[in-house]
Amino acid sequence: MNKSELIEQIAKRSKLPLTSSRKALEALMDAVGEALASGDRVQLVGFGTFKVTQRAAREGRNPQTREVINIPATKTPSFSAGAELKKKVNGRS
């Protein structure tokens, strides 16, 4: 499912117009992104938790030259599924 299909599903299930559904989804994505950028976690009970994880600096290799390169530390967003979402995925509604 892509973003457009998700917006259609939101509109269908909530009986909102497509434009309102698009605005709602974009507002959610902006709010989650801003919260993560400021170091906060976003927990949606039953659905899951969005958080930022820290990846340590490490050494890697250029696969073509086998030269050792330094890979800097970085922050990356991650998602942990909640119990209700796991049940739906496993067919145990």
PyMOL Python script that loads the backbone (N, CA, C, O; Angstrom):
from pymol import cmd

cmd.read_pdbstr("""\
ATOM      1  N   MET A   1       0.852  -1.171   0.000  1.00  0.00           N
ATOM      2  CA  MET A   1       0.000   0.000   0.000  1.00  0.00           C
ATOM      3  C   MET A   1       0.896   1.232   0.000  1.00  0.00           C
ATOM      4  O   MET A   1       1.822   1.335   0.804  1.00  0.00           O
ATOM      5  N   ASN A   2       0.618   2.156  -0.898  1.00  0.00           N
ATOM      6  CA  ASN A   2       1.389   3.394  -0.921  1.00  0.00           C
ATOM      7  C   ASN A   2       0.592   4.507  -0.235  1.00  0.00           C
ATOM      8  O   ASN A   2      -0.504   4.270   0.273  1.00  0.00           O
ATOM      9  N   LYS A   3       1.146   5.713  -0.223  1.00  0.00           N
ATOM     10  CA  LYS A   3       0.522   6.820   0.500  1.00  0.00           C
ATOM     11  C   LYS A   3      -0.867   7.141  -0.052  1.00  0.00           C
ATOM     12  O   LYS A   3      -1.798   7.360   0.722  1.00  0.00           O
ATOM     13  N   SER A   4      -1.018   7.171  -1.363  1.00  0.00           N
ATOM     14  CA  SER A   4      -2.321   7.483  -1.966  1.00  0.00           C
ATOM     15  C   SER A   4      -3.366   6.443  -1.597  1.00  0.00           C
ATOM     16  O   SER A   4      -4.510   6.785  -1.296  1.00  0.00           O
ATOM     17  N   GLU A   5      -2.977   5.182  -1.620  1.00  0.00           N
ATOM     18  CA  GLU A   5      -3.906   4.113  -1.252  1.00  0.00           C
ATOM     19  C   GLU A   5      -4.279   4.204   0.227  1.00  0.00           C
ATOM     20  O   GLU A   5      -5.423   3.939   0.598  1.00  0.00           O
ATOM     21  N   LEU A   6      -3.322   4.577   1.062  1.00  0.00           N
ATOM     22  CA  LEU A   6      -3.603   4.735   2.486  1.00  0.00           C
ATOM     23  C   LEU A   6      -4.580   5.884   2.704  1.00  0.00           C
ATOM     24  O   LEU A   6      -5.500   5.769   3.514  1.00  0.00           O
ATOM     25  N   ILE A   7      -4.391   6.974   2.000  1.00  0.00           N
ATOM     26  CA  ILE A   7      -5.307   8.113   2.112  1.00  0.00           C
ATOM     27  C   ILE A   7      -6.716   7.697   1.693  1.00  0.00           C
ATOM     28  O   ILE A   7      -7.692   8.085   2.335  1.00  0.00           O
ATOM     29  N   GLU A   8      -6.828   6.916   0.630  1.00  0.00           N
ATOM     30  CA  GLU A   8      -8.140   6.424   0.198  1.00  0.00           C
ATOM     31  C   GLU A   8      -8.792   5.560   1.273  1.00  0.00           C
ATOM     32  O   GLU A   8      -9.994   5.669   1.515  1.00  0.00           O
ATOM     33  N   GLN A   9      -8.006   4.705   1.916  1.00  0.00           N
ATOM     34  CA  GLN A   9      -8.546   3.851   2.978  1.00  0.00           C
ATOM     35  C   GLN A   9      -8.987   4.679   4.182  1.00  0.00           C
ATOM     36  O   GLN A   9     -10.016   4.390   4.794  1.00  0.00           O
ATOM     37  N   ILE A  10      -8.218   5.697   4.518  1.00  0.00           N
ATOM     38  CA  ILE A  10      -8.593   6.575   5.633  1.00  0.00           C
ATOM     39  C   ILE A  10      -9.906   7.274   5.306  1.00  0.00           C
ATOM     40  O   ILE A  10     -10.800   7.349   6.150  1.00  0.00           O
ATOM     41  N   ALA A  11     -10.024   7.784   4.092  1.00  0.00           N
ATOM     42  CA  ALA A  11     -11.256   8.477   3.682  1.00  0.00           C
ATOM     43  C   ALA A  11     -12.447   7.527   3.717  1.00  0.00           C
ATOM     44  O   ALA A  11     -13.521   7.892   4.195  1.00  0.00           O
ATOM     45  N   LYS A  12     -12.261   6.324   3.217  1.00  0.00           N
ATOM     46  CA  LYS A  12     -13.346   5.339   3.173  1.00  0.00           C
ATOM     47  C   LYS A  12     -13.801   4.949   4.580  1.00  0.00           C
ATOM     48  O   LYS A  12     -14.999   4.904   4.860  1.00  0.00           O
ATOM     49  N   ARG A  13     -12.848   4.671   5.454  1.00  0.00           N
ATOM     50  CA  ARG A  13     -13.193   4.185   6.798  1.00  0.00           C
ATOM     51  C   ARG A  13     -13.703   5.290   7.718  1.00  0.00           C
ATOM     52  O   ARG A  13     -14.535   5.038   8.590  1.00  0.00           O
ATOM     53  N   SER A  14     -13.204   6.522   7.525  1.00  0.00           N
ATOM     54  CA  SER A  14     -13.619   7.618   8.395  1.00  0.00           C
ATOM     55  C   SER A  14     -14.760   8.441   7.806  1.00  0.00           C
ATOM     56  O   SER A  14     -15.335   9.302   8.473  1.00  0.00           O
ATOM     57  N   LYS A  15     -15.079   8.154   6.530  1.00  0.00           N
ATOM     58  CA  LYS A  15     -16.113   8.898   5.808  1.00  0.00           C
ATOM     59  C   LYS A  15     -15.767  10.385   5.708  1.00  0.00           C
ATOM     60  O   LYS A  15     -16.657  11.235   5.677  1.00  0.00           O
ATOM     61  N   LEU A  16     -14.464  10.690   5.656  1.00  0.00           N
ATOM     62  CA  LEU A  16     -13.987  12.053   5.440  1.00  0.00           C
ATOM     63  C   LEU A  16     -13.657  12.224   3.960  1.00  0.00           C
ATOM     64  O   LEU A  16     -13.372  11.243   3.274  1.00  0.00           O
ATOM     65  N   PRO A  17     -13.692  13.460   3.463  1.00  0.00           N
ATOM     66  CA  PRO A  17     -13.266  13.684   2.078  1.00  0.00           C
ATOM     67  C   PRO A  17     -11.778  13.366   1.913  1.00  0.00           C
ATOM     68  O   PRO A  17     -11.017  13.387   2.880  1.00  0.00           O
ATOM     69  N   LEU A  18     -11.376  13.073   0.673  1.00  0.00           N
ATOM     70  CA  LEU A  18      -9.970  12.747   0.406  1.00  0.00           C
ATOM     71  C   LEU A  18      -9.035  13.867   0.848  1.00  0.00           C
ATOM     72  O   LEU A  18      -7.965  13.597   1.393  1.00  0.00           O
ATOM     73  N   THR A  19      -9.425  15.121   0.620  1.00  0.00           N
ATOM     74  CA  THR A  19      -8.539  16.232   0.995  1.00  0.00           C
ATOM     75  C   THR A  19      -8.334  16.284   2.506  1.00  0.00           C
ATOM     76  O   THR A  19      -7.222  16.539   2.969  1.00  0.00           O
ATOM     77  N   SER A  20      -9.376  16.048   3.266  1.00  0.00           N
ATOM     78  CA  SER A  20      -9.259  16.041   4.735  1.00  0.00           C
ATOM     79  C   SER A  20      -8.420  14.854   5.197  1.00  0.00           C
ATOM     80  O   SER A  20      -7.619  14.979   6.123  1.00  0.00           O
ATOM     81  N   SER A  21      -8.604  13.712   4.556  1.00  0.00           N
ATOM     82  CA  SER A  21      -7.831  12.526   4.917  1.00  0.00           C
ATOM     83  C   SER A  21      -6.352  12.736   4.613  1.00  0.00           C
ATOM     84  O   SER A  21      -5.491  12.329   5.393  1.00  0.00           O
ATOM     85  N   ARG A  22      -6.055  13.370   3.481  1.00  0.00           N
ATOM     86  CA  ARG A  22      -4.669  13.664   3.115  1.00  0.00           C
ATOM     87  C   ARG A  22      -4.037  14.602   4.148  1.00  0.00           C
ATOM     88  O   ARG A  22      -2.912  14.380   4.596  1.00  0.00           O
ATOM     89  N   LYS A  23      -4.781  15.659   4.520  1.00  0.00           N
ATOM     90  CA  LYS A  23      -4.278  16.613   5.517  1.00  0.00           C
ATOM     91  C   LYS A  23      -4.045  15.930   6.861  1.00  0.00           C
ATOM     92  O   LYS A  23      -3.059  16.214   7.540  1.00  0.00           O
ATOM     93  N   ALA A  24      -4.941  15.038   7.244  1.00  0.00           N
ATOM     94  CA  ALA A  24      -4.803  14.333   8.523  1.00  0.00           C
ATOM     95  C   ALA A  24      -3.568  13.439   8.521  1.00  0.00           C
ATOM     96  O   ALA A  24      -2.810  13.423   9.490  1.00  0.00           O
ATOM     97  N   LEU A  25      -3.364  12.698   7.439  1.00  0.00           N
ATOM     98  CA  LEU A  25      -2.195  11.817   7.357  1.00  0.00           C
ATOM     99  C   LEU A  25      -0.910  12.631   7.349  1.00  0.00           C
ATOM    100  O   LEU A  25       0.047  12.286   8.042  1.00  0.00           O
ATOM    101  N   GLU A  26      -0.880  13.709   6.573  1.00  0.00           N
ATOM    102  CA  GLU A  26       0.321  14.547   6.525  1.00  0.00           C
ATOM    103  C   GLU A  26       0.595  15.212   7.869  1.00  0.00           C
ATOM    104  O   GLU A  26       1.752  15.369   8.258  1.00  0.00           O
ATOM    105  N   ALA A  27      -0.467  15.607   8.586  1.00  0.00           N
ATOM    106  CA  ALA A  27      -0.296  16.185   9.917  1.00  0.00           C
ATOM    107  C   ALA A  27       0.289  15.153  10.881  1.00  0.00           C
ATOM    108  O   ALA A  27       1.158  15.476  11.691  1.00  0.00           O
ATOM    109  N   LEU A  28      -0.188  13.917  10.790  1.00  0.00           N
ATOM    110  CA  LEU A  28       0.342  12.842  11.629  1.00  0.00           C
ATOM    111  C   LEU A  28       1.819  12.616  11.325  1.00  0.00           C
ATOM    112  O   LEU A  28       2.637  12.518  12.240  1.00  0.00           O
ATOM    113  N   MET A  29       2.161  12.533  10.040  1.00  0.00           N
ATOM    114  CA  MET A  29       3.554  12.287   9.664  1.00  0.00           C
ATOM    115  C   MET A  29       4.450  13.440  10.115  1.00  0.00           C
ATOM    116  O   MET A  29       5.565  13.204  10.581  1.00  0.00           O
ATOM    117  N   ASP A  30       3.980  14.686   9.982  1.00  0.00           N
ATOM    118  CA  ASP A  30       4.754  15.844  10.427  1.00  0.00           C
ATOM    119  C   ASP A  30       4.948  15.819  11.938  1.00  0.00           C
ATOM    120  O   ASP A  30       6.051  16.057  12.431  1.00  0.00           O
ATOM    121  N   ALA A  31       3.873  15.531  12.674  1.00  0.00           N
ATOM    122  CA  ALA A  31       3.951  15.516  14.134  1.00  0.00           C
ATOM    123  C   ALA A  31       4.907  14.434  14.625  1.00  0.00           C
ATOM    124  O   ALA A  31       5.699  14.675  15.536  1.00  0.00           O
ATOM    125  N   VAL A  32       4.842  13.250  14.033  1.00  0.00           N
ATOM    126  CA  VAL A  32       5.743  12.162  14.427  1.00  0.00           C
ATOM    127  C   VAL A  32       7.185  12.542  14.089  1.00  0.00           C
ATOM    128  O   VAL A  32       8.087  12.347  14.903  1.00  0.00           O
ATOM    129  N   GLY A  33       7.400  13.079  12.900  1.00  0.00           N
ATOM    130  CA  GLY A  33       8.749  13.481  12.488  1.00  0.00           C
ATOM    131  C   GLY A  33       9.340  14.544  13.394  1.00  0.00           C
ATOM    132  O   GLY A  33      10.508  14.457  13.775  1.00  0.00           O
ATOM    133  N   GLU A  34       8.547  15.546  13.743  1.00  0.00           N
ATOM    134  CA  GLU A  34       9.024  16.609  14.624  1.00  0.00           C
ATOM    135  C   GLU A  34       9.315  16.084  16.031  1.00  0.00           C
ATOM    136  O   GLU A  34      10.300  16.480  16.654  1.00  0.00           O
ATOM    137  N   ALA A  35       8.461  15.200  16.522  1.00  0.00           N
ATOM    138  CA  ALA A  35       8.685  14.627  17.854  1.00  0.00           C
ATOM    139  C   ALA A  35       9.982  13.822  17.876  1.00  0.00           C
ATOM    140  O   ALA A  35      10.768  13.938  18.816  1.00  0.00           O
ATOM    141  N   LEU A  36      10.209  13.010  16.848  1.00  0.00           N
ATOM    142  CA  LEU A  36      11.431  12.215  16.786  1.00  0.00           C
ATOM    143  C   LEU A  36      12.659  13.103  16.653  1.00  0.00           C
ATOM    144  O   LEU A  36      13.693  12.828  17.262  1.00  0.00           O
ATOM    145  N   ALA A  37      12.554  14.166  15.862  1.00  0.00           N
ATOM    146  CA  ALA A  37      13.677  15.083  15.671  1.00  0.00           C
ATOM    147  C   ALA A  37      14.061  15.773  16.976  1.00  0.00           C
ATOM    148  O   ALA A  37      15.226  16.111  17.185  1.00  0.00           O
ATOM    149  N   SER A  38      13.080  15.981  17.856  1.00  0.00           N
ATOM    150  CA  SER A  38      13.378  16.622  19.140  1.00  0.00           C
ATOM    151  C   SER A  38      13.758  15.609  20.217  1.00  0.00           C
ATOM    152  O   SER A  38      13.978  15.982  21.369  1.00  0.00           O
ATOM    153  N   GLY A  39      13.837  14.327  19.845  1.00  0.00           N
ATOM    154  CA  GLY A  39      14.287  13.312  20.785  1.00  0.00           C
ATOM    155  C   GLY A  39      13.178  12.600  21.537  1.00  0.00           C
ATOM    156  O   GLY A  39      13.459  11.758  22.390  1.00  0.00           O
ATOM    157  N   ASP A  40      11.929  12.916  21.242  1.00  0.00           N
ATOM    158  CA  ASP A  40      10.796  12.279  21.921  1.00  0.00           C
ATOM    159  C   ASP A  40      10.440  10.944  21.271  1.00  0.00           C
ATOM    160  O   ASP A  40      10.830  10.660  20.139  1.00  0.00           O
ATOM    161  N   ARG A  41       9.694  10.140  22.011  1.00  0.00           N
ATOM    162  CA  ARG A  41       9.107   8.903  21.485  1.00  0.00           C
ATOM    163  C   ARG A  41       7.640   9.183  21.203  1.00  0.00           C
ATOM    164  O   ARG A  41       7.033  10.038  21.847  1.00  0.00           O
ATOM    165  N   VAL A  42       7.074   8.471  20.252  1.00  0.00           N
ATOM    166  CA  VAL A  42       5.648   8.582  19.967  1.00  0.00           C
ATOM    167  C   VAL A  42       5.057   7.197  20.163  1.00  0.00           C
ATOM    168  O   VAL A  42       5.362   6.270  19.412  1.00  0.00           O
ATOM    169  N   GLN A  43       4.208   7.061  21.181  1.00  0.00           N
ATOM    170  CA  GLN A  43       3.624   5.765  21.504  1.00  0.00           C
ATOM    171  C   GLN A  43       2.126   5.802  21.222  1.00  0.00           C
ATOM    172  O   GLN A  43       1.387   6.590  21.812  1.00  0.00           O
ATOM    173  N   LEU A  44       1.693   4.936  20.312  1.00  0.00           N
ATOM    174  CA  LEU A  44       0.287   4.777  19.998  1.00  0.00           C
ATOM    175  C   LEU A  44      -0.125   3.416  20.552  1.00  0.00           C
ATOM    176  O   LEU A  44       0.151   2.380  19.947  1.00  0.00           O
ATOM    177  N   VAL A  45      -0.785   3.428  21.700  1.00  0.00           N
ATOM    178  CA  VAL A  45      -1.112   2.200  22.412  1.00  0.00           C
ATOM    179  C   VAL A  45      -1.888   1.255  21.497  1.00  0.00           C
ATOM    180  O   VAL A  45      -2.879   1.645  20.879  1.00  0.00           O
ATOM    181  N   GLY A  46      -1.429   0.026  21.423  1.00  0.00           N
ATOM    182  CA  GLY A  46      -2.047  -0.989  20.587  1.00  0.00           C
ATOM    183  C   GLY A  46      -1.475  -1.037  19.181  1.00  0.00           C
ATOM    184  O   GLY A  46      -1.532  -2.076  18.524  1.00  0.00           O
ATOM    185  N   PHE A  47      -0.921   0.081  18.710  1.00  0.00           N
ATOM    186  CA  PHE A  47      -0.351   0.127  17.362  1.00  0.00           C
ATOM    187  C   PHE A  47       1.157  -0.040  17.411  1.00  0.00           C
ATOM    188  O   PHE A  47       1.704  -0.934  16.764  1.00  0.00           O
ATOM    189  N   GLY A  48       1.833   0.810  18.171  1.00  0.00           N
ATOM    190  CA  GLY A  48       3.281   0.683  18.270  1.00  0.00           C
ATOM    191  C   GLY A  48       3.940   1.961  18.740  1.00  0.00           C
ATOM    192  O   GLY A  48       3.277   2.945  19.067  1.00  0.00           O
ATOM    193  N   THR A  49       5.262   1.923  18.765  1.00  0.00           N
ATOM    194  CA  THR A  49       6.061   3.040  19.254  1.00  0.00           C
ATOM    195  C   THR A  49       7.108   3.429  18.216  1.00  0.00           C
ATOM    196  O   THR A  49       7.849   2.588  17.706  1.00  0.00           O
ATOM    197  N   PHE A  50       7.149   4.713  17.920  1.00  0.00           N
ATOM    198  CA  PHE A  50       8.195   5.278  17.074  1.00  0.00           C
ATOM    199  C   PHE A  50       9.239   5.871  18.004  1.00  0.00           C
ATOM    200  O   PHE A  50       8.892   6.558  18.964  1.00  0.00           O
ATOM    201  N   LYS A  51      10.509   5.616  17.735  1.00  0.00           N
ATOM    202  CA  LYS A  51      11.573   6.184  18.562  1.00  0.00           C
ATOM    203  C   LYS A  51      12.829   6.342  17.718  1.00  0.00           C
ATOM    204  O   LYS A  51      12.911   5.839  16.598  1.00  0.00           O
ATOM    205  N   VAL A  52      13.798   7.043  18.271  1.00  0.00           N
ATOM    206  CA  VAL A  52      15.080   7.243  17.602  1.00  0.00           C
ATOM    207  C   VAL A  52      16.109   6.349  18.280  1.00  0.00           C
ATOM    208  O   VAL A  52      16.219   6.338  19.506  1.00  0.00           O
ATOM    209  N   THR A  53      16.848   5.613  17.491  1.00  0.00           N
ATOM    210  CA  THR A  53      17.921   4.790  18.038  1.00  0.00           C
ATOM    211  C   THR A  53      19.258   5.337  17.549  1.00  0.00           C
ATOM    212  O   THR A  53      19.348   5.905  16.461  1.00  0.00           O
ATOM    213  N   GLN A  54      20.273   5.163  18.350  1.00  0.00           N
ATOM    214  CA  GLN A  54      21.617   5.646  18.045  1.00  0.00           C
ATOM    215  C   GLN A  54      22.440   4.496  17.488  1.00  0.00           C
ATOM    216  O   GLN A  54      22.516   3.430  18.099  1.00  0.00           O
ATOM    217  N   ARG A  55      23.047   4.706  16.346  1.00  0.00           N
ATOM    218  CA  ARG A  55      23.967   3.716  15.790  1.00  0.00           C
ATOM    219  C   ARG A  55      25.380   4.211  16.059  1.00  0.00           C
ATOM    220  O   ARG A  55      25.714   5.351  15.734  1.00  0.00           O
ATOM    221  N   ALA A  56      26.195   3.371  16.641  1.00  0.00           N
ATOM    222  CA  ALA A  56      27.564   3.737  16.996  1.00  0.00           C
ATOM    223  C   ALA A  56      28.427   3.870  15.741  1.00  0.00           C
ATOM    224  O   ALA A  56      28.145   3.275  14.701  1.00  0.00           O
ATOM    225  N   ALA A  57      29.475   4.663  15.873  1.00  0.00           N
ATOM    226  CA  ALA A  57      30.459   4.756  14.794  1.00  0.00           C
ATOM    227  C   ALA A  57      31.146   3.404  14.656  1.00  0.00           C
ATOM    228  O   ALA A  57      31.304   2.673  15.634  1.00  0.00           O
ATOM    229  N   ARG A  58      31.548   3.085  13.444  1.00  0.00           N
ATOM    230  CA  ARG A  58      32.180   1.785  13.231  1.00  0.00           C
ATOM    231  C   ARG A  58      33.047   1.837  11.983  1.00  0.00           C
ATOM    232  O   ARG A  58      32.987   2.781  11.195  1.00  0.00           O
ATOM    233  N   GLU A  59      33.845   0.806  11.830  1.00  0.00           N
ATOM    234  CA  GLU A  59      34.661   0.684  10.627  1.00  0.00           C
ATOM    235  C   GLU A  59      33.953  -0.216   9.635  1.00  0.00           C
ATOM    236  O   GLU A  59      33.332  -1.210  10.013  1.00  0.00           O
ATOM    237  N   GLY A  60      34.050   0.136   8.376  1.00  0.00           N
ATOM    238  CA  GLY A  60      33.488  -0.682   7.316  1.00  0.00           C
ATOM    239  C   GLY A  60      34.526  -0.847   6.224  1.00  0.00           C
ATOM    240  O   GLY A  60      35.654  -0.372   6.350  1.00  0.00           O
ATOM    241  N   ARG A  61      34.145  -1.514   5.163  1.00  0.00           N
ATOM    242  CA  ARG A  61      35.061  -1.701   4.033  1.00  0.00           C
ATOM    243  C   ARG A  61      34.367  -1.321   2.743  1.00  0.00           C
ATOM    244  O   ARG A  61      33.187  -1.608   2.542  1.00  0.00           O
ATOM    245  N   ASN A  62      35.123  -0.668   1.872  1.00  0.00           N
ATOM    246  CA  ASN A  62      34.653  -0.402   0.534  1.00  0.00           C
ATOM    247  C   ASN A  62      34.661  -1.744  -0.189  1.00  0.00           C
ATOM    248  O   ASN A  62      35.723  -2.353  -0.317  1.00  0.00           O
ATOM    249  N   PRO A  63      33.508  -2.228  -0.666  1.00  0.00           N
ATOM    250  CA  PRO A  63      33.459  -3.563  -1.266  1.00  0.00           C
ATOM    251  C   PRO A  63      34.286  -3.690  -2.553  1.00  0.00           C
ATOM    252  O   PRO A  63      34.694  -4.793  -2.914  1.00  0.00           O
ATOM    253  N   GLN A  64      34.536  -2.577  -3.243  1.00  0.00           N
ATOM    254  CA  GLN A  64      35.312  -2.653  -4.479  1.00  0.00           C
ATOM    255  C   GLN A  64      36.806  -2.676  -4.225  1.00  0.00           C
ATOM    256  O   GLN A  64      37.546  -3.425  -4.863  1.00  0.00           O
ATOM    257  N   THR A  65      37.251  -1.837  -3.273  1.00  0.00           N
ATOM    258  CA  THR A  65      38.698  -1.720  -3.049  1.00  0.00           C
ATOM    259  C   THR A  65      39.170  -2.433  -1.781  1.00  0.00           C
ATOM    260  O   THR A  65      40.371  -2.602  -1.568  1.00  0.00           O
ATOM    261  N   ARG A  66      38.221  -2.848  -0.944  1.00  0.00           N
ATOM    262  CA  ARG A  66      38.507  -3.480   0.355  1.00  0.00           C
ATOM    263  C   ARG A  66      39.199  -2.508   1.317  1.00  0.00           C
ATOM    264  O   ARG A  66      39.728  -2.918   2.351  1.00  0.00           O
ATOM    265  N   GLU A  67      39.191  -1.229   0.970  1.00  0.00           N
ATOM    266  CA  GLU A  67      39.791  -0.205   1.827  1.00  0.00           C
ATOM    267  C   GLU A  67      38.918   0.002   3.062  1.00  0.00           C
ATOM    268  O   GLU A  67      37.692   0.032   2.960  1.00  0.00           O
ATOM    269  N   VAL A  68      39.549   0.144   4.230  1.00  0.00           N
ATOM    270  CA  VAL A  68      38.827   0.390   5.476  1.00  0.00           C
ATOM    271  C   VAL A  68      38.358   1.840   5.482  1.00  0.00           C
ATOM    272  O   VAL A  68      39.127   2.760   5.200  1.00  0.00           O
ATOM    273  N   ILE A  69      37.076   2.025   5.811  1.00  0.00           N
ATOM    274  CA  ILE A  69      36.520   3.371   5.915  1.00  0.00           C
ATOM    275  C   ILE A  69      35.837   3.514   7.265  1.00  0.00           C
ATOM    276  O   ILE A  69      35.373   2.534   7.847  1.00  0.00           O
ATOM    277  N   ASN A  70      35.783   4.745   7.755  1.00  0.00           N
ATOM    278  CA  ASN A  70      35.110   5.023   9.019  1.00  0.00           C
ATOM    279  C   ASN A  70      33.678   5.440   8.727  1.00  0.00           C
ATOM    280  O   ASN A  70      33.438   6.350   7.934  1.00  0.00           O
ATOM    281  N   ILE A  71      32.733   4.775   9.367  1.00  0.00           N
ATOM    282  CA  ILE A  71      31.320   5.100   9.230  1.00  0.00           C
ATOM    283  C   ILE A  71      30.923   5.853  10.502  1.00  0.00           C
ATOM    284  O   ILE A  71      31.018   5.301  11.599  1.00  0.00           O
ATOM    285  N   PRO A  72      30.484   7.093  10.368  1.00  0.00           N
ATOM    286  CA  PRO A  72      30.191   7.897  11.561  1.00  0.00           C
ATOM    287  C   PRO A  72      28.934   7.420  12.297  1.00  0.00           C
ATOM    288  O   PRO A  72      28.095   6.719  11.733  1.00  0.00           O
ATOM    289  N   ALA A  73      28.826   7.815  13.558  1.00  0.00           N
ATOM    290  CA  ALA A  73      27.632   7.525  14.349  1.00  0.00           C
ATOM    291  C   ALA A  73      26.451   8.268  13.732  1.00  0.00           C
ATOM    292  O   ALA A  73      26.620   9.338  13.148  1.00  0.00           O
ATOM    293  N   THR A  74      25.282   7.709  13.861  1.00  0.00           N
ATOM    294  CA  THR A  74      24.086   8.333  13.293  1.00  0.00           C
ATOM    295  C   THR A  74      22.860   7.967  14.112  1.00  0.00           C
ATOM    296  O   THR A  74      22.852   6.971  14.835  1.00  0.00           O
ATOM    297  N   LYS A  75      21.841   8.778  13.988  1.00  0.00           N
ATOM    298  CA  LYS A  75      20.552   8.488  14.607  1.00  0.00           C
ATOM    299  C   LYS A  75      19.637   7.975  13.509  1.00  0.00           C
ATOM    300  O   LYS A  75      19.694   8.451  12.375  1.00  0.00           O
ATOM    301  N   THR A  76      18.794   7.006  13.842  1.00  0.00           N
ATOM    302  CA  THR A  76      17.874   6.462  12.858  1.00  0.00           C
ATOM    303  C   THR A  76      16.511   6.216  13.506  1.00  0.00           C
ATOM    304  O   THR A  76      16.450   5.760  14.648  1.00  0.00           O
ATOM    305  N   PRO A  77      15.423   6.511  12.799  1.00  0.00           N
ATOM    306  CA  PRO A  77      14.105   6.234  13.371  1.00  0.00           C
ATOM    307  C   PRO A  77      13.821   4.735  13.351  1.00  0.00           C
ATOM    308  O   PRO A  77      14.254   4.018  12.449  1.00  0.00           O
ATOM    309  N   SER A  78      13.096   4.282  14.350  1.00  0.00           N
ATOM    310  CA  SER A  78      12.711   2.876  14.389  1.00  0.00           C
ATOM    311  C   SER A  78      11.270   2.768  14.887  1.00  0.00           C
ATOM    312  O   SER A  78      10.729   3.695  15.490  1.00  0.00           O
ATOM    313  N   PHE A  79      10.672   1.621  14.621  1.00  0.00           N
ATOM    314  CA  PHE A  79       9.288   1.373  15.013  1.00  0.00           C
ATOM    315  C   PHE A  79       9.201   0.003  15.651  1.00  0.00           C
ATOM    316  O   PHE A  79       9.736  -0.973  15.124  1.00  0.00           O
ATOM    317  N   SER A  80       8.526  -0.066  16.786  1.00  0.00           N
ATOM    318  CA  SER A  80       8.259  -1.331  17.455  1.00  0.00           C
ATOM    319  C   SER A  80       6.749  -1.542  17.456  1.00  0.00           C
ATOM    320  O   SER A  80       6.004  -0.714  17.981  1.00  0.00           O
ATOM    321  N   ALA A  81       6.303  -2.634  16.876  1.00  0.00           N
ATOM    322  CA  ALA A  81       4.870  -2.914  16.786  1.00  0.00           C
ATOM    323  C   ALA A  81       4.297  -3.228  18.163  1.00  0.00           C
ATOM    324  O   ALA A  81       4.944  -3.872  18.989  1.00  0.00           O
ATOM    325  N   GLY A  82       3.069  -2.760  18.394  1.00  0.00           N
ATOM    326  CA  GLY A  82       2.358  -3.047  19.627  1.00  0.00           C
ATOM    327  C   GLY A  82       1.672  -4.404  19.568  1.00  0.00           C
ATOM    328  O   GLY A  82       1.624  -5.037  18.513  1.00  0.00           O
ATOM    329  N   ALA A  83       1.148  -4.842  20.686  1.00  0.00           N
ATOM    330  CA  ALA A  83       0.545  -6.171  20.792  1.00  0.00           C
ATOM    331  C   ALA A  83      -0.649  -6.353  19.857  1.00  0.00           C
ATOM    332  O   ALA A  83      -0.773  -7.395  19.213  1.00  0.00           O
ATOM    333  N   GLU A  84      -1.522  -5.358  19.777  1.00  0.00           N
ATOM    334  CA  GLU A  84      -2.705  -5.493  18.917  1.00  0.00           C
ATOM    335  C   GLU A  84      -2.318  -5.578  17.449  1.00  0.00           C
ATOM    336  O   GLU A  84      -2.918  -6.350  16.701  1.00  0.00           O
ATOM    337  N   LEU A  85      -1.327  -4.800  17.021  1.00  0.00           N
ATOM    338  CA  LEU A  85      -0.864  -4.844  15.637  1.00  0.00           C
ATOM    339  C   LEU A  85      -0.232  -6.203  15.329  1.00  0.00           C
ATOM    340  O   LEU A  85      -0.449  -6.760  14.253  1.00  0.00           O
ATOM    341  N   LYS A  86       0.535  -6.725  16.257  1.00  0.00           N
ATOM    342  CA  LYS A  86       1.140  -8.050  16.067  1.00  0.00           C
ATOM    343  C   LYS A  86       0.074  -9.121  15.906  1.00  0.00           C
ATOM    344  O   LYS A  86       0.211 -10.022  15.078  1.00  0.00           O
ATOM    345  N   LYS A  87      -0.991  -9.024  16.700  1.00  0.00           N
ATOM    346  CA  LYS A  87      -2.089  -9.998  16.598  1.00  0.00           C
ATOM    347  C   LYS A  87      -2.750  -9.932  15.224  1.00  0.00           C
ATOM    348  O   LYS A  87      -3.036 -10.969  14.625  1.00  0.00           O
ATOM    349  N   LYS A  88      -2.996  -8.713  14.715  1.00  0.00           N
ATOM    350  CA  LYS A  88      -3.612  -8.575  13.395  1.00  0.00           C
ATOM    351  C   LYS A  88      -2.726  -9.139  12.297  1.00  0.00           C
ATOM    352  O   LYS A  88      -3.217  -9.794  11.377  1.00  0.00           O
ATOM    353  N   VAL A  89      -1.443  -8.895  12.384  1.00  0.00           N
ATOM    354  CA  VAL A  89      -0.510  -9.387  11.378  1.00  0.00           C
ATOM    355  C   VAL A  89      -0.471 -10.913  11.387  1.00  0.00           C
ATOM    356  O   VAL A  89      -0.326 -11.542  10.338  1.00  0.00           O
ATOM    357  N   ASN A  90      -0.601 -11.497  12.559  1.00  0.00           N
ATOM    358  CA  ASN A  90      -0.548 -12.950  12.693  1.00  0.00           C
ATOM    359  C   ASN A  90      -1.927 -13.605  12.540  1.00  0.00           C
ATOM    360  O   ASN A  90      -2.068 -14.808  12.760  1.00  0.00           O
ATOM    361  N   GLY A  91      -2.950 -12.814  12.161  1.00  0.00           N
ATOM    362  CA  GLY A  91      -4.273 -13.366  11.907  1.00  0.00           C
ATOM    363  C   GLY A  91      -5.056 -13.743  13.144  1.00  0.00           C
ATOM    364  O   GLY A  91      -5.931 -14.607  13.094  1.00  0.00           O
ATOM    365  N   ARG A  92      -4.746 -13.104  14.247  1.00  0.00           N
ATOM    366  CA  ARG A  92      -5.449 -13.424  15.504  1.00  0.00           C
ATOM    367  C   ARG A  92      -6.318 -12.257  15.963  1.00  0.00           C
ATOM    368  O   ARG A  92      -6.479 -12.063  17.169  1.00  0.00           O
ATOM    369  N   SER A  93      -6.877 -11.483  15.057  1.00  0.00           N
ATOM    370  CA  SER A  93      -7.639 -10.284  15.386  1.00  0.00           C
ATOM    371  C   SER A  93      -8.080 -10.332  16.790  1.00  0.00           C
ATOM    372  O   SER A  93      -8.741  -9.407  17.262  1.00  0.00           O
TER     373      SER A  93
END
""", "prot")
cmd.dss("prot")
cmd.show_as("cartoon", "prot")
cmd.util.cbc("prot")
cmd.orient("prot")
